[in-house]
């Protein structure tokens, strides 16, 4: 099923859930819609197109892309006895940049880079309109992501108070510590969550991100939507364990296991929400923590 529909010069262009654009819909904008499949076939059966597809797959496609098969297509494309189809290209070369689907919203879909290249074969004007409409779509999605991220951030702050109340009511009374030293108990409970979810303490993050600290930023401002969701959950779990006076080490073990399980589930179901925010407030592709488990500014700003 198409996730979005672009309106380009009066034509409806489907975009699937992965952002792949329907070439079949695009081809219909070139006049006779009944010959859309032929237009794609003719475009595909040129050395220039095969070169372009092969270059894209080599640099941006799957690591399993078969270069030997690509050269076979390249050497034979254009010959009367040789016909390149989407299916043969995908199956033989293990390509991922373009595919065909059947049923509702059937047609040939391609990664935006490839779709824009196909747009050139229709007309420069159509390609420019397609580019603009696609950019508008992505801007809307980005704004929606930011709204959701802010909501998750708000919820994690709300759950933070659930945890601090538990610290105040169940942990501090047992410590018999001076009033001006109670902040240590709160900081310790903040860091048990950091250790469970991110693998490091706030102090370690600050030491690796001096420039961000100078700007008044905190490590949680760079968390993904999924991480913020898990963070709120961990705060609730930790608060309940504090009420039972569960020892620190035992709580950390439980929280780590919960963080790993919950984050893995959310990242599998909602991979687009595993993106972390960068210093410009945008979302950036998810990456694993380094040896210290940190995500320093020098990585975020690449």
Backbone as JSON, one array per atom type, in Angstrom:
{
  "sequence": "XXXXXXXXXXXXXXXXXXXXXXXXXXXXXXXXXXXXXXXXXXXXXXXXXXXXXXXXXXXXXXXXXXXXXXXXXXXXXXXXXXXXXXXXXXXXXXXXXXXXXXXXXXXXXXXXXXXXXXXXXXXXXXXXXXXXXXXXXXXXXXXXXXXXXXXXXXXXXXXXXXXXXXXXXXXXXXXXXXXXXXXXXXXXXXXXXXXXXXXXXXXXXXXXXXXXXXXXXXXXXXXXXXXXXXXXXXXXXXXXXXXXXXXXXXXXXXXXXXXXXXXXXXXXXXXXXXXXXXXXXXXXXXXXXXXXXXXXXXXXXX",
  "N": [[0.83, -1.2, 0.0], [0.48, 2.23, -0.77], [2.19, 4.77, 1.0], [2.14, 7.51, 0.82], [0.84, 10.06, -1.37], [1.93, 11.9, -4.03], [1.25, 14.98, -5.63], [1.86, 15.85, -8.76], [2.11, 18.08, -11.22], [-0.6, 17.65, -11.78], [-0.77, 14.91, -11.81], [-1.04, 11.85, -9.97], [1.33, 10.53, -7.88], [2.5, 7.7, -6.43], [4.08, 6.97, -3.29], [5.94, 4.66, -1.52], [6.08, 3.06, 1.76], [8.75, 3.07, 2.4], [9.74, 5.22, 1.15], [10.16, 4.95, -1.55], [9.56, 5.79, -4.92], [6.87, 5.65, -7.25], [7.53, 4.59, -10.39], [5.89, 3.84, -12.43], [3.58, 5.41, -12.16], [4.79, 7.83, -12.63], [5.56, 7.53, -15.3], [3.16, 7.69, -16.61], [2.7, 10.34, -16.8], [3.85, 11.14, -19.06], [2.24, 11.21, -21.25], [0.59, 8.83, -22.98], [-0.87, 6.77, -20.83], [-1.29, 4.02, -20.89], [0.93, 2.92, -21.91], [2.88, 2.91, -20.04], [4.42, 0.86, -18.86], [5.98, 0.06, -21.02], [7.52, 2.33, -21.42], [9.1, 2.39, -19.15], [10.46, 0.01, -19.51], [11.86, 0.52, -21.91], [13.49, 2.6, -21.06], [14.99, 1.27, -19.14], [16.43, -0.55, -20.66], [18.92, 0.48, -21.63], [22.35, 1.29, -21.99], [23.27, 3.44, -20.52], [21.38, 3.69, -18.43], [21.68, 1.22, -17.08], [24.34, 1.5, -16.29], [24.02, 3.63, -14.53], [22.26, 2.53, -12.58], [23.85, 0.41, -11.69], [26.03, 1.79, -10.61], [24.76, 3.18, -8.54], [23.87, 1.05, -6.92], [26.32, -0.07, -6.22], [27.52, 1.89, -4.64], [25.54, 2.8, -2.83], [23.7, 0.81, -2.39], [22.79, -2.58, -1.55], [25.14, -4.57, 0.32], [25.43, -7.0, -0.73], [25.23, -6.81, -3.41], [25.69, -7.96, -6.7], [28.4, -7.59, -8.48], [29.6, -8.84, -10.66], [27.43, -9.88, -12.07], [26.23, -7.48, -12.71], [28.07, -6.42, -14.58], [27.65, -8.25, -16.57], [25.05, -7.61, -17.43], [25.6, -5.03, -18.31], [27.32, -5.42, -20.47], [25.7, -6.7, -22.28], [23.3, -5.34, -22.62], [21.03, -3.76, -24.81], [21.42, -5.39, -26.97], [19.74, -7.3, -29.47], [18.9, -9.85, -28.72], [18.83, -9.77, -26.04], [17.15, -8.93, -23.12], [16.42, -6.68, -20.62], [14.75, -6.87, -17.61], [12.87, -5.61, -14.8], [12.56, -7.57, -12.87], [14.54, -9.5, -13.6], [16.85, -8.0, -13.25], [16.79, -7.38, -10.49], [16.71, -9.95, -9.27], [18.93, -11.31, -10.37], [21.17, -9.63, -9.96], [20.92, -9.01, -7.34], [19.83, -6.56, -6.53], [18.64, -3.57, -4.89], [17.61, -1.09, -5.33], [15.46, -0.69, -6.98], [12.21, -2.01, -7.73], [9.45, -4.24, -8.51], [5.96, -4.44, -7.88], [2.93, -6.25, -7.24], [-0.71, -6.32, -7.29], [-2.82, -4.13, -5.29], [-1.93, -0.74, -5.76], [0.05, -1.48, -7.51], [3.02, -1.71, -9.55], [6.14, -0.29, -10.75], [8.62, 0.58, -8.52], [11.05, 2.86, -7.22], [14.1, 3.87, -5.58], [14.47, 7.24, -4.45], [16.66, 8.58, -5.67], [17.02, 7.17, -8.04], [14.49, 7.38, -9.12], [14.32, 10.13, -9.61], [16.21, 10.32, -11.6], [14.95, 8.85, -13.59], [12.91, 10.62, -13.98], [14.1, 12.58, -15.51], [14.04, 11.43, -18.0], [11.43, 11.74, -18.65], [10.7, 14.55, -18.55], [12.52, 17.6, -18.09], [11.12, 19.61, -16.73], [9.04, 18.22, -15.45], [10.58, 16.62, -13.75], [11.71, 18.54, -12.02], [9.41, 19.53, -10.76], [8.62, 17.2, -9.47], [10.78, 16.82, -7.72], [10.45, 19.03, -6.03], [7.93, 18.53, -4.85], [8.46, 16.14, -3.52], [10.39, 16.98, -1.7], [8.84, 18.7, -0.15], [7.16, 16.83, 1.04], [8.98, 15.39, 2.65], [9.81, 17.39, 4.37], [7.46, 17.86, 5.79], [7.22, 15.37, 7.07], [9.5, 15.44, 8.64], [8.9, 17.55, 10.37], [6.75, 16.41, 11.71], [8.06, 14.32, 12.99], [9.68, 15.78, 14.74], [7.75, 16.95, 16.39], [6.68, 14.66, 17.61], [8.99, 13.74, 18.88], [9.39, 15.78, 20.75], [7.1, 15.45, 22.31], [7.62, 12.92, 23.4], [9.89, 13.56, 24.83], [8.8, 15.28, 26.7], [7.13, 13.48, 28.07], [9.03, 11.75, 29.14], [10.24, 13.47, 30.92], [8.12, 13.88, 32.65], [7.82, 11.32, 33.75], [10.2, 11.26, 35.03], [9.78, 12.72, 37.34], [8.21, 10.95, 38.7], [10.1, 9.07, 39.39], [11.91, 10.65, 40.94], [10.29, 11.3, 43.09], [10.06, 8.79, 44.22], [12.69, 8.4, 45.0], [12.91, 10.4, 46.92], [10.98, 9.58, 48.82], [11.53, 6.9, 49.46], [14.26, 6.21, 49.25], [16.1, 8.22, 50.22], [15.28, 8.55, 52.97], [16.48, 6.29, 54.11], [19.15, 6.71, 53.95], [20.21, 8.49, 55.77], [21.53, 10.96, 55.43], [23.07, 14.24, 55.09], [21.13, 17.21, 54.43], [22.1, 18.86, 52.36], [23.45, 17.07, 50.86], [21.78, 15.4, 49.6], [21.33, 15.58, 46.89], [23.06, 13.88, 45.64], [21.95, 11.37, 45.75], [19.78, 11.66, 44.01], [21.17, 12.17, 41.63], [22.53, 9.78, 41.33], [20.43, 8.03, 40.77], [19.59, 9.08, 38.37], [21.73, 8.44, 36.79], [21.71, 5.68, 36.84], [19.79, 5.04, 35.03], [20.91, 6.14, 32.72], [23.14, 4.49, 32.44], [21.88, 2.04, 32.05], [20.4, 2.43, 29.65], [22.02, 3.92, 27.8], [24.62, 3.18, 28.35], [26.58, 4.58, 29.7], [27.62, 7.19, 31.99], [26.27, 10.46, 32.87], [28.37, 12.16, 33.46], [30.52, 11.05, 32.01], [29.6, 11.48, 29.41], [29.59, 14.27, 29.32], [32.31, 14.8, 29.54], [33.17, 13.97, 27.06], [31.9, 15.67, 25.37], [32.42, 18.49, 25.48], [32.02, 20.96, 24.17], [29.27, 20.95, 23.63], [28.25, 20.86, 26.2], [29.07, 23.34, 27.06], [27.32, 24.87, 25.6], [25.07, 24.45, 26.99], [23.72, 22.06, 26.62], [22.27, 18.76, 27.07], [22.79, 15.21, 27.43], [20.48, 13.74, 26.91], [19.04, 15.23, 25.17], [19.81, 14.47, 22.71], [18.85, 12.01, 22.23], [17.03, 9.35, 20.59], [13.58, 9.1, 19.41], [12.58, 6.57, 20.06], [14.37, 5.84, 22.09], [13.75, 7.75, 24.03], [11.17, 6.95, 24.62], [11.64, 4.43, 25.78], [13.16, 5.3, 27.91], [11.3, 6.66, 29.56], [9.78, 4.47, 30.31], [11.67, 2.98, 31.77], [12.12, 4.66, 33.93], [9.73, 4.45, 35.31], [9.81, 1.71, 35.99], [12.11, 1.67, 37.6], [11.32, 3.33, 39.7], [9.37, 1.75, 40.96], [10.97, -0.34, 41.86], [12.56, 1.01, 43.65], [10.75, 1.56, 45.65], [10.55, -0.93, 46.75], [12.95, -1.2, 47.87], [15.04, -2.35, 46.43], [18.35, -3.43, 45.8], [21.03, -1.42, 44.35], [22.74, -2.62, 42.33], [21.21, -4.83, 41.55], [18.94, -3.57, 40.58], [20.06, -2.21, 38.4], [20.77, -4.33, 36.72], [18.25, -5.39, 36.08], [17.12, -3.14, 34.79], [18.86, -2.76, 32.62], [18.38, -5.09, 31.12], [15.68, -4.7, 30.5], [15.87, -2.35, 29.0], [17.38, -3.14, 26.76], [15.7, -5.1, 25.61], [13.26, -3.69, 25.16], [14.09, -1.51, 23.55], [15.12, -2.84, 21.32], [12.8, -4.01, 20.31], [11.21, -1.72, 19.68], [12.89, -0.42, 17.82], [12.86, -2.28, 15.81], [10.16, -2.35, 15.06], [9.65, 0.35, 14.56], [11.76, 1.64, 12.84], [12.36, 4.13, 11.72], [12.1, 5.82, 13.82], [14.27, 5.45, 15.33], [16.16, 7.22, 14.92], [18.57, 9.61, 15.89], [18.76, 12.89, 17.33], [20.56, 15.62, 15.89], [22.97, 18.29, 16.38], [21.78, 20.39, 15.13], [19.16, 20.1, 15.49], [17.91, 18.38, 13.83], [17.08, 15.06, 12.57], [19.17, 12.21, 12.58], [20.72, 9.4, 10.97], [20.51, 6.3, 12.7], [23.08, 5.08, 14.8], [25.4, 2.75, 16.22], [26.59, 2.77, 19.63], [29.9, 3.9, 20.54], [33.07, 2.56, 21.71], [33.01, 3.46, 24.35], [30.38, 3.77, 24.61], [29.27, 6.18, 23.86], [27.78, 9.06, 22.19], [29.3, 11.26, 20.69], [29.74, 14.81, 19.9], [31.27, 15.15, 17.6], [30.61, 12.99, 16.08], [27.84, 13.22, 15.8], [27.61, 15.51, 14.24], [28.64, 14.89, 11.78]],
  "CA": [[0.0, 0.0, 0.0], [1.24, 3.47, -0.81], [2.13, 5.54, 2.23], [1.84, 8.9, 0.48], [0.56, 10.35, -2.78], [2.4, 13.21, -4.46], [0.53, 15.59, -6.75], [2.88, 16.46, -9.6], [1.53, 18.57, -12.47], [-1.91, 17.06, -11.98], [-0.68, 13.45, -11.78], [-0.83, 11.27, -8.65], [2.51, 9.68, -7.85], [2.54, 6.98, -5.16], [5.35, 6.79, -2.59], [5.7, 3.59, -0.56], [6.44, 3.32, 3.16], [10.2, 3.24, 2.48], [10.11, 6.42, 0.41], [10.39, 4.63, -2.95], [8.59, 6.49, -5.76], [6.32, 4.78, -8.3], [7.92, 4.98, -11.75], [4.73, 3.61, -13.3], [2.78, 6.64, -12.09], [5.56, 8.89, -13.29], [5.54, 7.3, -16.75], [1.85, 8.1, -17.12], [2.74, 11.79, -17.02], [4.49, 11.37, -20.35], [1.28, 11.06, -22.34], [-0.26, 7.64, -23.0], [-0.68, 6.0, -19.6], [-1.34, 2.59, -21.15], [2.26, 2.47, -22.35], [3.82, 3.22, -18.96], [5.35, -0.25, -18.69], [6.92, 0.09, -22.15], [8.44, 3.44, -21.21], [10.08, 1.96, -18.14], [11.27, -1.03, -20.14], [12.78, 1.16, -22.86], [14.48, 3.35, -20.26], [15.85, 0.3, -18.46], [17.27, -1.27, -21.62], [19.98, 1.31, -22.22], [23.61, 1.15, -21.26], [23.37, 4.55, -19.57], [20.57, 3.38, -17.25], [22.32, 0.12, -16.37], [25.5, 2.09, -15.64], [23.54, 4.43, -13.41], [21.76, 1.62, -11.55], [24.99, -0.33, -11.14], [26.81, 2.72, -9.79], [23.99, 3.44, -7.32], [23.89, -0.15, -6.09], [27.68, -0.27, -5.73], [27.86, 2.88, -3.62], [24.49, 3.05, -1.86], [22.78, -0.32, -2.29], [23.1, -3.68, -0.65], [26.52, -5.06, 0.28], [25.41, -8.27, -1.46], [25.05, -6.54, -4.84], [26.6, -8.81, -7.48], [29.07, -6.76, -9.49], [29.83, -9.66, -11.86], [26.17, -9.9, -12.81], [26.06, -6.12, -13.23], [28.88, -6.3, -15.8], [26.99, -9.07, -17.59], [23.97, -6.77, -17.95], [26.2, -3.88, -18.99], [27.92, -5.86, -21.73], [24.7, -7.26, -23.2], [22.14, -4.48, -22.79], [20.95, -3.17, -26.14], [21.45, -6.42, -27.99], [18.39, -7.76, -29.83], [18.57, -11.1, -28.05], [18.95, -9.58, -24.58], [16.14, -8.02, -22.61], [16.53, -6.44, -19.18], [13.5, -6.59, -16.92], [13.08, -5.27, -13.39], [12.69, -8.82, -12.13], [15.84, -10.11, -13.87], [17.88, -7.15, -12.65], [16.74, -7.53, -9.04], [17.03, -11.31, -8.87], [20.28, -11.73, -10.79], [22.22, -8.78, -9.38], [20.6, -8.77, -5.92], [19.71, -5.1, -6.44], [17.59, -3.13, -3.97], [17.22, 0.28, -5.64], [14.25, -0.65, -7.81], [11.49, -3.27, -7.62], [8.09, -4.25, -9.03], [5.01, -5.06, -6.97], [1.63, -6.57, -7.82], [-1.84, -6.04, -6.44], [-3.17, -2.72, -5.15], [-0.77, 0.13, -5.88], [1.07, -2.21, -8.25], [3.85, -0.91, -10.43], [7.58, -0.3, -10.51], [9.01, 1.59, -7.54], [12.5, 3.04, -7.17], [14.65, 4.83, -4.64], [14.31, 8.59, -4.97], [17.78, 8.92, -6.57], [16.75, 6.52, -9.32], [13.24, 7.95, -9.63], [14.62, 11.46, -10.15], [16.91, 10.09, -12.86], [13.91, 8.47, -14.55], [12.17, 11.84, -14.27], [14.78, 13.28, -16.6], [13.6, 10.82, -19.25], [10.08, 12.23, -18.94], [10.96, 15.94, -18.95], [13.19, 18.35, -17.02], [10.12, 20.35, -15.95], [8.38, 17.25, -14.58], [11.55, 16.22, -12.74], [11.83, 19.62, -11.05], [8.18, 19.55, -9.96], [8.68, 16.01, -8.62], [11.75, 17.11, -6.68], [9.86, 19.98, -5.08], [6.86, 17.89, -4.1], [9.07, 15.16, -2.64], [11.02, 17.74, -0.63], [7.76, 19.16, 0.74], [6.73, 15.66, 1.8], [9.99, 15.08, 3.64], [9.78, 18.47, 5.36], [6.3, 17.59, 6.63], [7.54, 14.21, 7.89], [10.49, 15.88, 9.61], [8.19, 18.33, 11.37], [5.96, 15.46, 12.51], [9.01, 13.61, 13.85], [10.1, 16.69, 15.8], [6.64, 17.07, 17.33], [6.61, 13.43, 18.41], [10.17, 13.7, 19.75], [9.15, 16.7, 21.86], [6.11, 14.81, 23.19], [8.31, 11.86, 24.14], [10.77, 14.25, 25.75], [7.93, 15.77, 27.77], [6.68, 12.33, 28.85], [10.16, 11.23, 29.92], [10.4, 14.41, 32.03], [7.03, 13.61, 33.59], [8.16, 10.09, 34.47], [11.36, 11.58, 35.86], [9.26, 13.14, 38.64], [7.77, 9.72, 39.38], [11.3, 8.48, 39.96], [12.46, 11.5, 42.0], [9.42, 11.13, 44.26], [10.42, 7.52, 44.83], [13.97, 8.64, 45.67], [12.62, 11.23, 48.11], [10.16, 8.89, 49.81], [11.95, 5.55, 49.8], [15.71, 6.02, 49.29], [16.76, 9.2, 51.09], [15.07, 8.27, 54.41], [17.34, 5.2, 54.58], [20.56, 7.09, 53.82], [20.66, 9.27, 56.93], [22.53, 11.9, 54.92], [22.77, 15.66, 55.29], [20.21, 17.77, 53.43], [22.84, 19.39, 51.21], [24.08, 15.95, 50.15], [20.72, 14.56, 49.04], [21.39, 15.63, 45.43], [23.85, 12.73, 45.17], [21.01, 10.26, 45.59], [19.04, 11.92, 42.78], [22.11, 12.01, 40.5], [22.8, 8.35, 41.19], [19.29, 7.4, 40.12], [19.59, 9.51, 36.98], [22.78, 7.72, 36.07], [21.41, 4.25, 36.67], [19.04, 4.99, 33.77], [21.87, 6.38, 31.65], [23.94, 3.27, 32.3], [21.03, 0.97, 31.51], [19.95, 2.71, 28.29], [23.08, 4.4, 26.91], [25.86, 2.49, 28.65], [27.57, 5.47, 30.3], [27.05, 8.18, 32.9], [26.2, 11.84, 32.38], [29.71, 12.72, 33.58], [31.31, 10.57, 30.88], [29.12, 12.17, 28.21], [30.05, 15.66, 29.4], [33.75, 14.81, 29.28], [33.38, 13.76, 25.62], [31.13, 16.66, 24.62], [32.66, 19.75, 26.19], [31.41, 22.08, 23.43], [27.82, 20.89, 23.82], [28.01, 21.23, 27.59], [29.25, 24.8, 27.1], [26.1, 25.43, 25.03], [23.96, 24.15, 27.89], [23.0, 20.87, 26.16], [22.37, 17.54, 27.86], [22.88, 14.02, 26.59], [19.17, 13.22, 26.54], [18.53, 16.03, 24.06], [20.25, 13.84, 21.46], [18.29, 10.66, 22.17], [16.0, 9.12, 19.58], [12.21, 8.98, 19.92], [12.47, 5.26, 20.69], [15.13, 5.86, 23.34], [12.98, 8.52, 25.0], [10.05, 6.1, 25.03], [12.17, 3.43, 26.71], [13.6, 6.01, 29.11], [10.13, 6.86, 30.4], [9.41, 3.16, 30.85], [12.67, 2.61, 32.77], [11.91, 5.5, 35.12], [8.63, 3.83, 36.05], [10.29, 0.44, 36.55], [13.05, 1.97, 38.68], [10.56, 3.87, 40.83], [8.73, 0.62, 41.65], [12.0, -1.1, 42.57], [12.98, 1.84, 44.78], [9.74, 1.36, 46.7], [10.81, -2.25, 47.36], [14.32, -1.11, 48.39], [15.89, -3.26, 45.66], [19.73, -2.91, 45.75], [21.43, -0.73, 43.13], [23.25, -3.56, 41.31], [20.1, -5.65, 41.07], [18.1, -2.69, 39.76], [20.77, -1.94, 37.15], [20.66, -5.54, 35.89], [16.87, -5.44, 35.58], [16.91, -2.02, 33.88], [19.62, -3.04, 31.39], [17.66, -6.12, 30.36], [14.46, -4.08, 29.98], [16.26, -1.38, 27.97], [17.79, -3.89, 25.56], [14.52, -5.75, 25.03], [12.29, -2.7, 24.68], [14.65, -0.74, 22.44], [15.21, -3.73, 20.16], [11.44, -4.14, 19.78], [10.8, -0.45, 19.07], [13.71, -0.17, 16.63], [12.41, -3.21, 14.76], [8.83, -1.94, 14.61], [9.66, 1.75, 14.11], [13.17, 1.99, 12.6], [12.51, 5.55, 11.43], [12.12, 6.55, 15.09], [15.52, 5.15, 16.01], [17.08, 8.29, 14.55], [18.92, 10.53, 16.97], [18.82, 14.3, 16.93], [21.9, 16.2, 15.84], [23.06, 19.59, 17.04], [20.94, 21.36, 14.42], [17.77, 19.8, 15.8], [17.4, 17.44, 12.84], [17.29, 13.66, 12.92], [20.27, 11.6, 11.85], [20.64, 7.94, 10.95], [20.9, 5.63, 13.93], [24.37, 4.4, 14.8], [25.67, 2.11, 17.49], [27.52, 3.48, 20.5], [31.3, 3.53, 20.37], [33.6, 1.71, 22.77], [32.57, 3.98, 25.63], [28.94, 3.88, 24.6], [28.87, 7.58, 23.74], [27.51, 9.61, 20.87], [29.89, 12.59, 20.8], [29.37, 15.83, 18.93], [31.98, 14.97, 16.35], [29.85, 12.0, 15.3], [26.52, 13.76, 15.51], [27.66, 16.58, 13.26], [29.2, 14.44, 10.5]],
  "C": [[0.87, 1.24, 0.0], [1.09, 4.21, 0.5], [1.71, 6.98, 1.96], [1.52, 8.99, -1.01], [1.04, 11.77, -3.07], [1.53, 13.69, -5.62], [1.54, 16.37, -7.58], [2.28, 16.81, -10.96], [0.21, 17.87, -12.81], [-1.92, 15.54, -11.96], [-0.42, 12.97, -10.35], [0.33, 10.29, -8.71], [2.6, 9.03, -6.48], [3.97, 6.9, -4.62], [5.13, 5.73, -1.53], [6.24, 3.95, 0.82], [7.94, 3.53, 3.34], [10.68, 4.47, 1.7], [10.42, 6.17, -1.06], [9.23, 5.2, -3.79], [8.15, 5.59, -6.92], [6.67, 5.32, -9.69], [6.75, 4.81, -12.72], [3.83, 4.83, -13.32], [3.49, 7.78, -12.8], [5.48, 8.77, -14.81], [4.23, 7.75, -17.38], [1.8, 9.6, -17.41], [3.36, 12.14, -18.37], [3.54, 11.14, -21.53], [0.39, 9.85, -22.17], [0.03, 6.76, -21.79], [-0.66, 4.51, -19.82], [0.01, 2.03, -21.56], [3.33, 2.74, -21.29], [4.87, 2.12, -18.8], [6.4, -0.27, -19.79], [7.96, 1.2, -21.97], [9.52, 3.08, -20.2], [11.02, 0.92, -18.74], [12.29, -0.43, -21.11], [13.87, 1.93, -22.14], [15.48, 2.4, -19.63], [16.84, -0.34, -19.43], [18.19, -0.34, -22.39], [21.23, 1.16, -21.36], [23.75, 2.24, -20.2], [22.61, 4.23, -18.28], [21.2, 2.27, -16.43], [23.57, 0.62, -15.64], [25.09, 2.86, -14.4], [23.08, 3.53, -12.26], [22.91, 0.87, -10.88], [25.84, 0.54, -10.22], [26.09, 3.0, -8.47], [24.07, 2.25, -6.38], [25.27, -0.36, -5.46], [27.99, 0.65, -4.55], [26.81, 3.03, -2.51], [23.55, 1.87, -1.63], [23.23, -1.36, -1.3], [24.56, -4.11, -0.79], [26.6, -6.39, -0.49], [25.21, -8.07, -2.96], [26.13, -7.28, -5.64], [27.18, -8.04, -8.65], [29.3, -7.54, -10.78], [28.58, -9.69, -12.72], [25.89, -8.53, -13.44], [26.84, -5.95, -14.54], [28.29, -7.13, -16.94], [25.85, -8.27, -18.24], [24.56, -5.64, -18.8], [26.74, -4.25, -20.37], [26.87, -6.27, -22.75], [23.49, -6.37, -23.45], [22.17, -3.82, -24.17], [20.97, -4.18, -27.26], [20.04, -6.95, -28.23], [17.96, -8.99, -29.03], [18.57, -10.97, -26.53], [17.95, -8.55, -24.11], [16.27, -7.91, -21.09], [15.15, -6.13, -18.63], [13.82, -6.23, -15.47], [13.35, -6.54, -12.59], [14.07, -9.45, -12.33], [16.98, -9.32, -13.24], [17.94, -7.36, -11.13], [17.22, -8.91, -8.61], [18.46, -11.71, -9.2], [21.38, -10.94, -10.09], [22.02, -8.52, -7.89], [20.53, -7.26, -5.65], [18.54, -4.72, -5.54], [17.04, -1.73, -4.32], [15.92, 0.41, -6.41], [13.55, -2.0, -7.68], [10.09, -3.11, -8.23], [7.18, -4.94, -8.03], [3.68, -5.25, -7.68], [0.52, -6.24, -6.83], [-2.17, -4.56, -6.4], [-1.9, -1.88, -5.09], [0.39, -0.6, -6.55], [1.86, -1.26, -9.14], [5.31, -1.07, -10.1], [7.92, 0.87, -9.6], [10.54, 1.67, -7.49], [12.88, 4.03, -6.09], [14.61, 6.21, -5.28], [15.43, 9.0, -5.93], [17.51, 8.4, -7.98], [15.49, 7.1, -9.95], [13.48, 9.33, -10.25], [15.35, 11.34, -11.49], [15.92, 9.69, -13.95], [13.08, 9.69, -14.93], [12.78, 12.64, -15.39], [14.33, 12.75, -17.95], [12.19, 11.25, -19.63], [10.15, 13.67, -19.42], [11.63, 16.65, -17.8], [12.19, 19.09, -16.13], [9.42, 19.41, -14.97], [9.32, 16.84, -13.44], [11.66, 17.28, -11.64], [10.6, 19.71, -10.16], [8.16, 18.36, -9.0], [9.62, 16.24, -7.45], [11.15, 18.0, -5.59], [8.79, 19.33, -4.21], [7.42, 16.86, -3.12], [9.73, 15.85, -1.45], [9.99, 18.25, 0.37], [7.29, 18.02, 1.64], [7.69, 15.36, 2.94], [10.05, 16.15, 4.74], [8.61, 18.27, 6.32], [6.58, 16.43, 7.59], [8.52, 14.6, 8.99], [9.84, 16.68, 10.73], [7.38, 17.43, 12.3], [6.87, 14.71, 13.47], [9.44, 14.5, 15.02], [9.0, 16.87, 16.84], [6.58, 15.85, 18.23], [7.79, 13.35, 19.37], [9.96, 14.59, 20.97], [8.12, 16.13, 22.84], [6.78, 13.74, 24.04], [9.25, 12.47, 25.18], [9.97, 14.75, 26.96], [7.5, 14.61, 28.69], [7.81, 11.76, 29.7], [10.44, 12.14, 31.12], [9.34, 14.17, 33.1], [7.34, 12.37, 34.42], [9.36, 10.29, 35.37], [10.89, 11.98, 37.26], [8.71, 11.96, 39.43], [8.96, 9.08, 40.07], [11.84, 9.32, 41.12], [11.6, 11.44, 43.27], [9.75, 9.84, 45.0], [11.74, 7.64, 45.58], [13.73, 9.37, 46.99], [11.93, 10.43, 49.22], [10.72, 7.56, 50.29], [13.47, 5.35, 49.9], [16.38, 6.94, 50.31], [16.52, 8.92, 52.57], [15.98, 7.18, 54.97], [18.81, 5.6, 54.61], [21.09, 7.82, 55.04], [21.77, 10.23, 56.54], [22.1, 13.33, 55.17], [21.92, 16.18, 54.13], [20.95, 18.22, 52.19], [23.58, 18.31, 50.44], [23.04, 15.05, 49.48], [20.76, 14.53, 47.52], [22.14, 14.43, 44.86], [22.94, 11.54, 44.91], [20.22, 10.42, 44.3], [19.93, 11.7, 41.55], [22.4, 10.54, 40.24], [21.67, 7.64, 40.46], [19.13, 7.86, 38.67], [20.59, 8.71, 36.18], [22.52, 6.24, 35.95], [20.61, 4.05, 35.38], [19.97, 5.19, 32.59], [22.71, 5.13, 31.37], [23.13, 2.15, 31.65], [20.71, 1.18, 30.05], [21.1, 3.05, 27.34], [24.42, 3.71, 27.15], [26.93, 3.36, 29.26], [26.86, 6.51, 31.16], [27.01, 9.56, 32.25], [27.58, 12.49, 32.43], [30.58, 12.31, 32.4], [30.91, 11.28, 29.6], [29.64, 13.6, 28.18], [31.54, 15.76, 29.07], [34.06, 14.65, 27.79], [32.69, 14.81, 24.76], [31.2, 18.04, 25.27], [31.96, 20.92, 25.5], [29.9, 22.11, 23.63], [27.44, 21.28, 25.25], [28.1, 22.74, 27.75], [28.0, 25.51, 26.56], [24.87, 25.16, 25.9], [23.16, 22.93, 27.5], [23.2, 19.71, 27.13], [22.31, 16.33, 26.94], [21.51, 13.55, 26.1], [18.52, 14.03, 25.42], [18.88, 15.41, 22.71], [19.72, 12.42, 21.32], [17.25, 10.56, 21.05], [14.62, 9.05, 20.23], [12.03, 7.64, 20.64], [13.2, 5.22, 22.03], [14.38, 6.65, 24.42], [11.77, 7.74, 25.51], [10.5, 5.08, 26.06], [12.59, 4.11, 28.02], [12.44, 6.23, 30.09], [9.7, 5.57, 31.06], [10.37, 2.76, 31.97], [12.49, 3.41, 34.06], [10.79, 4.92, 35.98], [9.05, 2.54, 36.72], [11.2, 0.69, 37.74], [12.34, 2.5, 39.91], [9.92, 2.74, 41.64], [9.76, -0.19, 42.44], [12.54, -0.32, 43.76], [12.02, 1.67, 45.96], [9.98, 0.05, 47.46], [12.21, -2.32, 47.95], [15.25, -2.13, 47.72], [17.29, -2.66, 45.56], [20.09, -2.35, 44.36], [21.83, -1.72, 42.03], [22.13, -4.41, 40.72], [19.18, -4.83, 40.17], [18.76, -2.42, 38.4], [20.66, -3.13, 36.2], [19.27, -5.63, 35.26], [16.63, -4.36, 34.52], [17.65, -2.22, 32.56], [18.87, -4.03, 30.51], [16.4, -5.53, 29.73], [14.79, -3.12, 28.84], [16.6, -2.08, 26.66], [16.58, -4.47, 24.85], [13.57, -4.73, 24.42], [12.82, -1.92, 23.49], [14.75, -1.57, 21.17], [13.84, -3.87, 19.5], [11.01, -2.87, 19.06], [11.59, -0.14, 17.81], [13.33, -1.08, 15.48], [11.07, -2.76, 14.19], [8.83, -0.54, 14.0], [11.1, 2.21, 13.87], [13.38, 3.47, 12.32], [12.55, 6.39, 12.7], [13.34, 6.19, 15.93], [16.58, 6.19, 15.65], [17.33, 9.21, 15.73], [19.0, 11.95, 16.44], [20.27, 14.75, 16.86], [21.85, 17.61, 16.41], [22.22, 20.67, 16.36], [19.46, 21.12, 14.69], [17.13, 18.87, 14.79], [17.66, 16.02, 13.3], [18.34, 13.05, 12.01], [20.21, 10.09, 11.98], [21.19, 7.33, 12.24], [22.26, 4.97, 13.78], [24.61, 3.81, 16.16], [26.66, 2.94, 18.3], [28.94, 3.02, 20.25], [31.75, 2.73, 21.59], [33.16, 2.15, 24.16], [31.06, 4.11, 25.71], [28.44, 5.29, 24.41], [28.48, 7.95, 22.33], [27.99, 11.07, 20.89], [29.49, 13.53, 19.67], [30.02, 15.61, 17.59], [31.32, 13.9, 15.46], [28.51, 12.57, 14.88], [26.53, 14.77, 14.38], [28.28, 16.17, 11.94], [28.18, 14.56, 9.39]]
}
